[in-house]
Amino acid sequence: MSKLESHDSDEEHLLPKDGPGSSPVIHLATISDKAPRNTISAPTAAELTNQPLRRRFWKHEIILILVPLTTTIYFFYTWRRYLTRDKDEPLKYGSSSEIWINYSWFLIPVFGLGLAKYGIVGVEAAMLQSTIWQLPDTAAYLIHGDSSWSSPEEWGKVLVHWVKKLAKFHRARNGSIHRLWSLLAFLSLWPFMAFTFVGLSLELSDGFVETPDAPMVIGHTWDDFHSRQDLSSTVLQAWQTGAKPQVPGVGVIYTPDYLDRRKYSSLDHLPNSLPLDEKIPELFLAPQAKQPVSGHTWGLRVGYNCSPVADISEFTILNDNSVSPWLQTNDTYDTASGQKISIFDTLDGHGFVNIMAYVEIGVSSNISTYYDGTEPSNSDADGNDKADILEYLLWQIQATDGDKARAFNGTLEPTVKGLGQPFEKAADGGYTVNQTFFKSRGREPYEFGRIWPPRKVLSIAPPIGVRCRIVSALGTAELDPARATFHSFNQTPPPVYNSSLVYTETPRLGNIAAESMLHKYLELLTSTNTFCPQTVFNSASYPSFVQPQILRKSIMTALAMDALYLMYDGTFSGFDCARINHNLTSSRPGKVLTTGVIPPHVPAIGFAMWTLGSLLLVIVYGFRPRWSESLDGSSLFWRGVELADEAKDCLAKGRDREGALADLQGSIRYC
């Protein structure tokens, strides 16, 4: 049977034959978009063999370009702008719009998945015309007609087929698993995955949102920096009782951008505290409110680091010789380089306490001990050369504290090499002054106090020491509460000192700390909450000497209290004396975006792959002329009309419907 005859035979079941009172046969190739309705023309031979392409379509292609691209850009903006903070960060600061951004990611997937499918079906129609993506049979064509490649149900069926490797699989479904279906399913999987995981990559957390109001703050200003009711007793009391060096108010300590705050345990919660165990490279103490603030403000920039000393050569003050004409017990004298050294001992006046000490404290006197412009403005190499120095040397004695022997740890590490002992154990169990030690260090003869009540000396420990380098300056900086950082620091002129209004100037950081530690030895233990001494004759019996690490922590505590005093008059500043600061903007409690249980990288990969794949398909296939805009119901209907004759022949040969579909060609004619 010829092809034309086959068409005639099939059309007997579709349309009446030509004849008196009947209409001519309608063929898909004979219908023109521009022809009037009900106008029928007979197909030519050329039309039966080569159907011309219709035209180009734009809607699906534009959607396939814009939707993935804008969605991906919007997610990357959300990620980089709002999801850089962790939900466990102590300070979560953002804008009031973040709650709406969170809600937007509930709405976008509602429309996004539908638009993703809408864009792909247009390119699908163009790809079906390509030889590369020809369909194996009409069953596959019908599967594409309902866009099963975008259905999670179909993905599951195919996955089961691949995993279990079923020997018998529905023949029509076998026809659907081919290159084009797999490609479109692969492309559709990315937005489905991305939209699913995006809700798990972000969440709303309690934090603070910015407001335009000016805050009420506490803390000294440039104008009242020297106006204080007390200079040292506040620092001394806070230090010797082991108070936590916590910043008042909401308690935000601002750090440079380069500093990783996660490495500092004292900065992982609010209110922040000054670190006691880690080096403090650079901090900015700014006015504090009851909530985070932002803007330009004046404050105190500090940086200090204390480390144990292992050799006398590491000291720059305490290894110098005295030039004082005479020296008394518990006094201060000058060195050859113009520095100050204070010495004292605690051998008497402590009852039956079992540990005593001789101490030397050195403080640098570079040019001035006040903020007068000579202080370094930062902690870089130049600042370190000009840094203020605090040095501490400690010799310790263990004496009896009763008739009962008690366990005692006499081990110290590291100790200062290159130094002798200021006292020696005597034959009668007491001690004598080692005047050779003082002469070798250029000191005048020294007379220790007597151990009272008189007791035997059990051991004399080697010396331990700590050296601190301190940098501080007054100036202005920009505050970024979102990251708790400061930048653009500018040192200001020294605050004005008016002797008619203020009794004395406020000294630089480190001076009050050194003064507070004078004549204090056991306070090294109470300031660090170290050891639990036993009570003996209404006195304390300690189980160990002061260790180098304890000495370092105690000095760091004194410096921290000194810094808090300089800026806030201590750690217990209330808001009864708060003032308004118009250079700052306030905030209020609110909801801010934070990272969720899934890293943002996961949906970002999905959006990026979706965008890249969509753009490639649009560029290669999207703007080719094609016979239909998409595989809609009309396309499937006319496809059925074209294959009606072949389907009839297959059924006439005894094939079932599914087998007949598999036998029918799947490629698009007339391409």
C-alpha positions as CSV (number, residue, x, y, z in Angstrom):
1,M,0.0,0.0,0.0
2,S,1.4,3.4,-0.9
3,K,1.8,6.1,1.7
4,L,-0.9,8.2,0.1
5,E,-3.3,5.2,0.1
6,S,-2.4,4.6,3.7
7,H,-3.5,8.1,4.6
8,D,-6.7,7.6,2.7
9,S,-7.4,4.4,4.5
10,D,-6.8,5.9,7.9
11,E,-8.8,9.0,7.1
12,E,-11.9,6.8,6.6
13,H,-12.1,6.6,10.3
14,L,-11.3,10.2,10.9
15,L,-13.2,12.2,8.3
16,P,-15.8,11.4,5.5
17,K,-14.5,10.6,2.1
18,D,-14.8,13.0,-0.7
19,G,-18.0,12.8,-2.6
20,P,-21.3,14.4,-3.1
21,G,-22.3,16.3,0.0
22,S,-19.1,15.5,1.9
23,S,-16.1,17.6,2.9
24,P,-12.6,17.1,1.7
25,V,-10.0,15.4,3.9
26,I,-8.1,17.6,6.5
27,H,-4.4,16.9,6.9
28,L,-2.1,18.5,9.5
29,A,0.2,19.8,6.7
30,T,-2.7,21.7,5.0
31,I,-3.7,23.9,7.9
32,S,-2.4,27.4,7.8
33,D,-2.4,29.8,10.7
34,K,-3.3,32.6,8.3
35,A,-6.1,30.8,6.4
36,P,-9.7,31.6,7.3
37,R,-11.4,29.1,9.5
38,N,-13.1,26.2,7.6
39,T,-10.9,26.9,4.6
40,I,-9.5,23.6,3.3
41,S,-6.8,23.1,0.7
42,A,-5.4,19.8,-0.6
43,P,-1.8,19.0,0.3
44,T,0.8,19.1,-2.3
45,A,3.6,16.5,-2.7
46,A,6.1,18.9,-1.4
47,E,4.0,19.5,1.7
48,L,3.7,15.8,2.3
49,T,7.5,15.3,2.4
50,N,8.8,18.6,3.9
51,Q,6.6,20.5,6.3
52,P,8.1,24.1,6.7
53,L,9.0,25.3,10.2
54,R,6.6,27.8,11.7
55,R,8.4,30.5,13.6
56,R,10.4,31.4,16.7
57,F,8.9,31.6,20.2
58,W,10.1,33.9,23.0
59,K,8.0,33.5,26.2
60,H,9.5,30.2,27.4
61,E,13.0,31.3,26.6
62,I,12.8,34.6,28.4
63,I,11.4,32.8,31.5
64,L,14.1,30.2,31.3
65,I,16.7,33.0,31.3
66,L,15.3,35.4,33.8
67,V,13.9,33.2,36.5
68,P,16.9,31.0,37.2
69,L,19.3,34.0,36.9
70,T,17.4,36.3,39.2
71,T,16.6,33.6,41.7
72,T,20.3,32.6,41.9
73,I,21.4,36.2,42.2
74,Y,18.9,36.8,45.0
75,F,20.0,33.8,46.9
76,F,23.7,34.7,46.7
77,Y,22.8,38.2,47.9
78,T,20.8,36.7,50.8
79,W,23.7,34.4,51.6
80,R,26.6,36.9,51.5
81,R,24.6,39.7,53.1
82,Y,22.7,38.0,55.8
83,L,24.0,34.4,56.3
84,T,27.6,35.2,57.2
85,R,26.6,35.2,60.9
86,D,26.2,32.0,62.8
87,K,23.2,31.3,64.9
88,D,25.5,30.7,67.9
89,E,27.1,34.1,67.6
90,P,26.6,36.1,70.8
91,L,25.8,39.4,68.9
92,K,23.3,39.0,66.1
93,Y,22.6,42.5,64.6
94,G,20.7,43.2,61.4
95,S,17.9,45.1,59.8
96,S,14.1,44.9,60.2
97,S,13.8,43.8,56.6
98,E,15.4,40.4,57.3
99,I,12.2,38.9,58.5
100,W,10.6,39.7,55.1
101,I,13.5,38.2,53.3
102,N,12.9,35.0,55.2
103,Y,9.3,35.0,54.3
104,S,10.1,35.6,50.6
105,W,11.9,32.3,50.5
106,F,8.6,30.6,51.4
107,L,6.9,32.3,48.4
108,I,9.6,32.1,45.8
109,P,9.5,28.2,45.6
110,V,5.7,28.3,45.1
111,F,6.2,30.1,41.8
112,G,9.7,29.2,41.1
113,L,9.2,25.5,40.4
114,G,6.3,26.2,38.1
115,L,8.2,28.8,36.2
116,A,11.2,26.4,36.0
117,K,9.0,23.8,34.3
118,Y,7.4,26.4,32.1
119,G,10.8,27.6,30.8
120,I,12.1,24.1,30.1
121,V,9.1,22.9,28.1
122,G,9.8,25.5,25.4
123,V,13.3,24.4,24.9
124,E,12.1,20.8,25.0
125,A,9.9,21.4,21.9
126,A,13.0,22.7,20.0
127,M,15.2,19.9,21.2
128,L,12.8,17.3,19.9
129,Q,13.4,18.5,16.4
130,S,17.2,17.9,16.7
131,T,18.7,14.7,15.4
132,I,20.7,14.3,18.6
133,W,17.7,14.2,20.8
134,Q,15.3,12.1,18.7
135,L,12.9,10.0,20.6
136,P,12.9,6.2,20.3
137,D,9.2,5.8,19.9
138,T,5.8,7.4,20.3
139,A,5.5,6.2,23.9
140,A,8.4,8.4,24.8
141,Y,6.7,11.2,22.9
142,L,3.6,10.9,25.0
143,I,5.8,10.8,28.2
144,H,7.3,14.1,27.2
145,G,3.8,15.4,26.5
146,D,3.0,15.4,30.3
147,S,6.5,16.7,31.3
148,S,7.1,13.7,33.5
149,W,10.8,14.7,33.7
150,S,9.7,17.4,36.2
151,S,7.9,15.0,38.5
152,P,9.5,13.6,41.7
153,E,7.2,10.6,41.3
154,E,8.8,9.7,38.0
155,W,12.3,10.4,39.3
156,G,11.5,7.9,42.1
157,K,10.3,5.3,39.6
158,V,13.4,5.7,37.4
159,L,15.6,5.5,40.5
160,V,14.0,2.3,41.6
161,H,14.5,0.9,38.1
162,W,18.1,1.8,38.1
163,V,18.9,0.6,41.6
164,K,17.0,-2.7,41.5
165,K,17.8,-3.3,37.9
166,L,14.5,-4.9,37.2
167,A,14.6,-7.4,34.3
168,K,11.0,-6.6,33.5
169,F,10.0,-3.0,33.3
170,H,7.0,-1.5,31.8
171,R,7.7,-1.2,28.1
172,A,6.2,2.3,27.8
173,R,8.4,3.4,30.7
174,N,11.5,1.9,29.2
175,G,10.8,4.1,26.2
176,S,10.7,7.2,28.5
177,I,14.2,6.6,29.9
178,H,16.3,8.1,27.2
179,R,18.8,10.9,26.8
180,L,16.5,13.8,26.5
181,W,14.2,12.7,29.3
182,S,17.3,12.1,31.5
183,L,18.8,15.5,30.7
184,L,15.6,17.4,31.4
185,A,15.0,15.5,34.6
186,F,18.6,16.2,35.6
187,L,18.1,19.9,35.0
188,S,14.7,20.0,36.8
189,L,16.2,18.2,39.8
190,W,18.5,21.2,40.6
191,P,15.8,23.8,41.3
192,F,13.8,21.2,43.2
193,M,16.7,20.4,45.4
194,A,17.7,24.1,45.8
195,F,14.2,25.3,46.8
196,T,13.9,22.4,49.2
197,F,17.2,23.1,51.0
198,V,17.0,26.9,51.0
199,G,14.5,26.8,53.8
200,L,16.9,24.7,55.8
201,S,19.9,26.9,55.2
202,L,18.4,30.0,56.9
203,E,16.4,30.6,60.0
204,L,15.2,33.5,62.1
205,S,17.0,34.0,65.4
206,D,16.7,36.4,68.3
207,G,18.9,39.4,67.9
208,F,18.9,43.2,67.5
209,V,17.6,45.3,64.6
210,E,18.8,48.8,63.8
211,T,16.6,51.9,64.7
212,P,17.2,55.5,63.8
213,D,17.0,56.6,67.5
214,A,20.0,58.0,69.4
215,P,20.9,55.8,72.3
216,M,21.5,56.5,76.0
217,V,25.1,55.5,76.8
218,I,27.6,55.3,79.6
219,G,31.4,55.8,79.4
220,H,33.8,58.7,79.6
221,T,34.1,61.3,76.9
222,W,37.0,63.4,75.7
223,D,35.6,66.3,77.7
224,D,35.3,64.5,81.1
225,F,38.2,62.0,80.8
226,H,40.0,63.4,83.8
227,S,36.9,64.0,85.9
228,R,36.9,61.0,88.3
229,Q,36.0,60.5,91.9
230,D,38.7,58.0,92.5
231,L,42.0,57.0,90.8
232,S,43.0,53.6,92.2
233,S,40.8,52.1,94.9
234,T,38.2,50.9,92.3
235,V,40.8,49.0,90.3
236,L,42.4,47.6,93.5
237,Q,39.1,46.4,94.9
238,A,37.9,44.7,91.7
239,W,41.3,43.1,91.1
240,Q,42.0,41.6,94.5
241,T,38.5,40.2,94.8
242,G,38.7,38.4,91.4
243,A,35.9,40.3,89.8
244,K,35.2,39.4,86.2
245,P,36.5,42.1,83.8
246,Q,33.1,42.4,82.2
247,V,32.1,45.4,80.1
248,P,28.9,47.2,81.4
249,G,25.7,47.6,79.5
250,V,25.1,45.3,76.6
251,G,28.8,44.7,76.8
252,V,30.2,44.8,73.3
253,I,34.0,44.9,72.9
254,Y,34.9,46.0,69.4
255,T,37.8,44.3,67.6
256,P,39.6,44.8,64.3
257,D,38.3,43.2,61.1
258,Y,41.2,40.8,61.0
259,L,40.7,39.3,64.5
260,D,38.9,36.0,64.7
261,R,36.7,36.5,67.7
262,R,35.9,32.8,67.9
263,K,39.4,32.2,69.3
264,Y,38.6,34.2,72.4
265,S,36.3,32.5,75.0
266,S,35.6,35.8,76.7
267,L,34.0,37.2,73.5
268,D,31.7,34.3,72.7
269,H,28.8,35.6,74.8
270,L,27.3,38.9,75.9
271,P,28.3,40.9,77.8
272,N,31.9,40.5,76.6
273,S,34.8,40.4,79.0
274,L,38.4,41.4,78.5
275,P,40.5,38.2,77.8
276,L,42.6,36.9,80.7
277,D,44.3,33.9,79.1
278,E,44.9,35.1,75.5
279,K,46.9,37.9,74.0
280,I,45.0,41.0,73.4
281,P,46.3,42.4,70.1
282,E,43.8,45.3,69.7
283,L,40.5,46.2,71.2
284,F,38.3,49.3,71.2
285,L,36.3,50.2,74.3
286,A,33.4,52.4,73.2
287,P,30.4,53.9,75.0
288,Q,27.9,51.2,76.0
289,A,24.1,51.2,75.9
290,K,21.5,48.6,76.9
291,Q,21.6,47.5,73.2
292,P,24.2,47.5,70.4
293,V,24.9,50.8,68.8
294,S,26.5,51.9,65.5
295,G,28.2,55.0,64.2
296,H,31.2,57.2,64.9
297,T,32.3,57.6,68.5
298,W,35.2,58.4,70.9
299,G,36.8,55.7,73.0
300,L,39.9,53.9,74.3
301,R,42.0,51.7,72.0
302,V,44.0,49.1,74.0
303,G,46.3,46.2,73.3
304,Y,48.5,44.3,75.7
305,N,50.3,41.0,76.1
306,C,51.9,39.4,79.1
307,S,54.2,36.3,78.9
308,P,56.3,34.4,81.4
309,V,60.0,35.1,81.4
310,A,62.6,32.4,81.2
311,D,65.8,34.4,81.3
312,I,66.9,37.7,83.0
313,S,68.0,39.0,79.6
314,E,64.3,39.2,78.5
315,F,63.8,42.0,81.0
316,T,64.6,45.6,80.0
317,I,63.8,47.3,83.4
318,L,64.4,44.7,86.1
319,N,67.9,43.8,84.9
320,D,69.1,47.4,85.1
321,N,71.1,48.8,88.0
322,S,69.9,51.3,90.5
323,V,71.2,54.9,90.6
324,S,69.3,55.9,93.7
325,P,71.6,57.1,96.5
326,W,69.8,55.0,99.1
327,L,67.0,52.5,99.3
328,Q,64.5,51.7,102.0
329,T,62.2,48.7,102.4
330,N,59.0,48.9,100.4
331,D,60.3,51.8,98.3
332,T,60.8,52.8,94.6
333,Y,64.1,53.7,93.0
334,D,65.3,54.8,89.5
335,T,67.3,52.8,87.1
336,A,70.2,53.9,84.9
337,S,67.8,54.2,81.9
338,G,65.3,56.3,83.9
339,Q,62.8,53.6,84.6
340,K,61.1,52.9,87.9
341,I,61.4,49.8,90.1
342,S,59.3,49.2,93.2
343,I,60.3,46.5,95.7
344,F,58.6,45.0,98.7
345,D,58.3,41.8,100.7
346,T,55.6,40.1,102.7
347,L,57.6,38.2,105.3
348,D,55.7,39.8,108.3
349,G,52.2,40.8,109.1
350,H,50.4,37.7,107.7
351,G,50.1,35.5,110.7
352,F,50.7,31.8,110.1
353,V,50.4,32.0,106.3
354,N,52.9,29.4,104.9
355,I,54.1,31.3,101.8
356,M,55.8,34.7,101.6
357,A,57.5,36.6,98.9
358,Y,60.0,39.3,97.8
359,V,58.8,41.2,94.7
360,E,60.3,43.7,92.2
361,I,57.9,45.6,89.8
362,G,59.3,47.6,87.0
363,V,57.3,50.3,85.0
364,S,58.7,52.1,82.0
365,S,58.8,55.9,81.9
366,N,59.3,56.5,78.2
367,I,58.3,60.1,78.2
368,S,55.2,60.5,80.1
369,T,52.7,58.4,82.1
370,Y,49.8,60.4,80.8
371,Y,47.9,60.6,77.6
372,D,49.7,63.6,76.1
373,G,50.3,62.5,72.5
374,T,53.5,60.6,73.2
375,E,51.6,57.2,73.4
376,P,51.6,54.9,70.4
377,S,48.4,54.8,68.5
378,N,48.4,51.2,67.4
379,S,50.0,47.8,68.1
380,D,52.1,47.6,64.9
381,A,55.9,47.5,64.9
382,D,56.2,51.2,65.6
383,G,53.7,50.9,68.4
384,N,55.5,48.1,70.0
385,D,58.7,50.1,70.0
386,K,57.0,52.8,72.0
387,A,54.9,50.5,74.1
388,D,54.7,50.9,77.9
389,I,56.4,48.0,79.7
390,L,55.4,46.3,83.0
391,E,57.7,43.7,84.5
392,Y,57.2,41.6,87.6
393,L,59.8,39.4,89.4
394,L,58.7,37.1,92.3
395,W,60.8,35.1,94.8
396,Q,58.9,32.9,97.2
397,I,59.5,31.2,100.6
398,Q,57.7,28.3,102.2
399,A,57.6,28.3,106.0
400,T,56.0,26.0,108.5
401,D,52.4,26.6,109.5
402,G,52.1,24.3,112.4
403,D,53.3,20.9,113.7
404,K,51.5,18.9,111.1
405,A,53.2,18.3,107.7
406,R,51.0,19.0,104.7
407,A,51.4,18.3,101.0
408,F,53.0,21.1,99.1
409,N,53.8,21.6,95.5
410,G,57.1,23.4,95.2
411,T,57.6,22.9,91.4
412,L,57.7,26.1,89.3
413,E,58.1,26.2,85.5
414,P,59.3,28.3,83.8
415,T,61.7,30.1,86.2
416,V,63.9,33.0,85.5
417,K,67.5,31.9,84.7
418,G,70.5,34.1,85.5
419,L,69.3,35.3,88.8
420,G,70.3,34.4,92.4
421,Q,68.3,34.5,95.6
422,P,67.8,37.6,97.7
423,F,67.7,35.5,100.8
424,E,69.4,32.3,102.0
425,K,68.3,29.6,104.4
426,A,70.2,29.8,107.7
427,A,71.6,27.0,109.8
428,D,69.0,27.5,112.5
429,G,66.1,27.0,110.0
430,G,65.5,30.7,109.4
431,Y,66.9,32.8,106.7
432,T,69.5,35.5,106.1
433,V,69.7,38.3,103.6
434,N,72.0,37.6,100.6
435,Q,73.7,41.0,100.3
436,T,75.8,39.6,97.4
437,F,72.6,39.3,95.4
438,F,71.8,43.0,95.9
439,K,75.3,44.2,95.2
440,S,75.5,42.2,92.0
441,R,72.3,44.0,90.8
442,G,73.6,47.4,91.8
443,R,71.2,47.6,94.7
444,E,71.8,49.1,98.1
445,P,71.9,46.7,101.1
446,Y,68.4,45.5,101.8
447,E,66.8,44.5,105.2
448,F,63.9,42.1,105.0
449,G,61.1,42.1,107.5
450,R,61.1,39.3,110.0
451,I,58.9,36.3,109.6
452,W,56.3,36.7,112.3
453,P,55.5,34.6,114.2
454,P,58.9,33.1,113.9
455,R,59.0,29.8,112.0
456,K,61.3,27.6,110.1
457,V,61.9,28.1,106.3
458,L,61.1,24.8,104.5
459,S,62.1,25.9,101.0
460,I,63.1,28.8,98.9
461,A,61.8,28.8,95.3
462,P,63.6,30.0,92.2
463,P,62.3,33.3,90.8
464,I,59.5,33.6,88.3
465,G,58.7,36.6,86.2
466,V,56.3,38.1,83.7
467,R,56.8,40.9,81.2
468,C,53.9,42.9,79.7
469,R,53.9,45.1,76.6
470,I,51.1,47.7,76.7
471,V,49.7,50.0,74.0
472,S,46.8,52.4,74.5
473,A,45.5,55.5,72.9
474,L,42.4,57.8,72.9
475,G,40.6,58.5,69.7
476,T,37.5,58.0,67.4
477,A,36.4,55.1,65.4
478,E,33.5,53.7,63.3
479,L,31.5,50.9,65.0
480,D,30.1,48.0,63.1
481,P,27.8,46.1,65.5
482,A,26.9,43.4,62.9
483,R,30.4,42.0,63.3
484,A,31.4,43.7,66.6
485,T,34.3,45.4,64.8
486,F,35.8,48.9,64.6
487,H,37.7,50.7,61.8
488,S,39.0,54.1,60.8
489,F,40.6,54.8,64.2
490,N,42.0,58.4,64.5
491,Q,43.9,59.4,67.5
492,T,42.6,62.6,69.1
493,P,44.5,65.4,70.9
494,P,45.0,64.8,74.6
495,P,42.0,65.6,76.8
496,V,42.2,68.9,78.5
497,Y,43.5,68.8,82.1
498,N,42.2,71.7,84.2
499,S,44.0,71.7,87.6
500,S,41.4,74.0,89.0
501,L,38.7,71.5,88.5
502,V,40.5,68.2,88.7
503,Y,43.1,67.2,91.3
504,T,45.2,65.0,89.1
505,E,45.4,63.7,85.6
506,T,44.3,60.2,84.7
507,P,47.4,58.1,84.0
508,R,47.9,55.8,81.0
509,L,46.9,52.2,81.0
510,G,49.2,50.1,83.2
511,N,50.1,52.6,85.8
512,I,47.1,52.1,88.0
513,A,47.4,48.3,87.6
514,A,51.1,48.4,88.8
515,E,50.2,50.6,91.7
516,S,47.3,48.3,92.7
517,M,49.7,45.3,92.9
518,L,52.2,47.0,95.1
519,H,52.6,45.3,98.6
520,K,50.2,42.6,97.4
521,Y,51.2,38.9,97.2
522,L,48.4,36.6,98.3
523,E,46.1,38.8,96.2
524,L,47.7,37.1,93.2
525,L,45.8,34.0,94.3
526,T,42.5,35.7,95.3
527,S,42.4,37.7,92.0
528,T,42.5,34.6,90.0
529,N,40.3,32.5,92.3
530,T,43.1,29.9,92.6
531,F,43.5,27.3,95.3
532,C,41.4,26.6,98.3
533,P,43.7,27.1,101.3
534,Q,43.3,25.2,104.6
535,T,42.7,27.2,107.8
536,V,45.5,26.9,110.3
537,F,45.6,29.0,113.5
538,N,43.1,31.4,111.9
539,S,45.5,31.8,108.9
540,A,45.6,30.3,105.4
541,S,47.8,27.4,104.5
542,Y,48.3,27.2,100.7
543,P,49.2,23.9,98.8
544,S,51.6,25.5,96.3
545,F,53.6,28.5,95.4
546,V,52.2,31.1,93.0
547,Q,52.7,29.5,89.6
548,P,54.0,31.6,86.5
549,Q,50.6,31.1,84.8
550,I,48.8,32.3,87.8
551,L,51.0,35.4,88.0
552,R,50.4,36.1,84.4
553,K,46.6,35.8,84.7
554,S,46.6,38.0,87.8
555,I,48.5,40.8,86.0
556,M,46.2,40.5,83.0
557,T,43.3,40.9,85.4
558,A,44.8,44.0,86.8
559,L,45.4,45.5,83.4
560,A,41.8,44.6,82.4
561,M,40.4,46.3,85.4
562,D,42.6,49.3,84.7
563,A,41.2,49.6,81.1
564,L,37.6,49.3,82.3
565,Y,38.2,51.9,84.9
566,L,39.7,54.3,82.3
567,M,36.6,54.1,80.1
568,Y,33.7,53.2,82.4
569,D,35.0,53.9,86.0
570,G,34.9,50.2,86.6
571,T,32.6,47.2,85.8
572,F,29.5,48.2,87.7
573,S,28.5,51.4,85.9
574,G,24.8,51.9,86.0
575,F,22.6,53.8,83.6
576,D,21.3,56.4,86.1
577,C,24.0,58.8,84.8
578,A,23.6,57.8,81.1
579,R,23.6,60.5,78.5
580,I,22.3,60.7,74.9
581,N,24.9,60.3,72.1
582,H,23.6,61.8,68.8
583,N,26.6,60.4,66.8
584,L,25.3,56.9,67.4
585,T,22.2,55.0,66.3
586,S,20.4,52.5,68.6
587,S,18.8,49.2,68.1
588,R,16.0,47.1,69.5
589,P,15.4,43.3,70.0
590,G,14.1,41.7,66.9
591,K,14.5,38.7,64.5
592,V,17.5,38.4,62.2
593,L,18.6,35.8,59.7
594,T,21.2,33.3,60.6
595,T,22.5,30.1,59.0
596,G,20.3,27.0,59.4
597,V,21.0,23.3,59.8
598,I,22.3,23.0,56.2
599,P,25.2,25.2,54.9
600,P,24.2,27.8,52.3
601,H,26.6,26.2,49.9
602,V,24.2,23.3,49.3
603,P,21.3,25.3,47.8
604,A,23.8,27.6,46.2
605,I,25.2,24.7,44.1
606,G,21.6,23.8,43.1
607,F,20.8,27.3,42.0
608,A,24.1,27.7,40.1
609,M,23.6,24.4,38.2
610,W,20.0,25.3,37.4
611,T,21.1,28.6,36.0
612,L,24.1,27.3,34.1
613,G,22.1,24.5,32.5
614,S,19.2,26.7,31.6
615,L,21.4,29.3,29.9
616,L,23.2,26.6,27.9
617,L,20.0,25.1,26.6
618,V,18.5,28.5,25.7
619,I,21.6,29.6,23.9
620,V,21.9,26.3,21.9
621,Y,18.3,25.5,21.2
622,G,15.9,28.1,22.6
623,F,15.7,30.5,19.7
624,R,15.6,28.0,16.8
625,P,12.4,28.1,14.7
626,R,10.1,25.3,15.6
627,W,6.7,23.8,14.7
628,S,5.1,24.5,18.1
629,E,5.7,26.6,21.2
630,S,5.6,23.6,23.4
631,L,4.2,20.0,23.7
632,D,0.7,21.1,24.7
633,G,-2.6,19.4,24.1
634,S,-3.0,20.7,20.6
635,S,0.4,19.3,19.6
636,L,-0.4,15.9,20.9
637,F,-3.8,15.9,19.2
638,W,-2.3,16.7,15.8
639,R,0.5,14.2,16.4
640,G,-2.2,11.6,16.8
641,V,-3.9,12.6,13.6
642,E,-0.6,12.2,11.7
643,L,0.1,8.7,13.1
644,A,-3.5,7.4,13.0
645,D,-2.9,5.3,9.8
646,E,0.2,3.7,11.2
647,A,-1.4,3.0,14.5
648,K,-4.4,1.3,12.7
649,D,-2.0,-1.0,10.8
650,C,-0.2,-2.0,14.1
651,L,-3.5,-2.8,15.8
652,A,-4.6,-4.7,12.7
653,K,-1.6,-6.9,13.0
654,G,-2.6,-8.0,16.5
655,R,-0.3,-5.6,18.5
656,D,-1.7,-4.3,21.8
657,R,-1.9,-0.6,22.4
658,E,1.3,-0.3,24.3
659,G,3.2,-2.4,21.8
660,A,1.8,-0.3,19.0
661,L,3.0,2.9,20.7
662,A,6.5,1.4,21.0
663,D,6.5,0.5,17.2
664,L,5.5,4.0,16.1
665,Q,8.3,6.4,15.3
666,G,9.1,9.0,18.0
667,S,10.9,11.6,16.0
668,I,9.2,14.7,14.8
669,R,8.4,14.7,11.1
670,Y,8.9,17.7,8.9
671,C,11.9,19.1,10.7
